[in-house]
Amino acid sequence: MIVKFHARGAGRGSGPVDYLLGKDRARDGATLDRGDPDAIQDLIDS
């Protein structure tokens, strides 16, 4: 899946992270190749 981030967003970082990985971060078939979802969420919220 290709994910694009827009600079004009107004939502919280939990939305995209939960959408991609699931609320409990254990979505079937979803794998995280690299990075820290908590750090990305904090970056979006900053």
C-alpha positions, 0 to 999 in steps of 0.5 A: 500500500502506498500512503501519502501524507498531506500538510493540510490535515487537521486530525490526530495521529492515531487515526492513520496509525490505527487505520493502517495497523489496527487499533491494537496494532495487530491487523491481519496481514499488516506488517511494519517494515521499519519505523516506530508507529508511536513516534509517527503518531507524536510527529503528526500530533506536534 
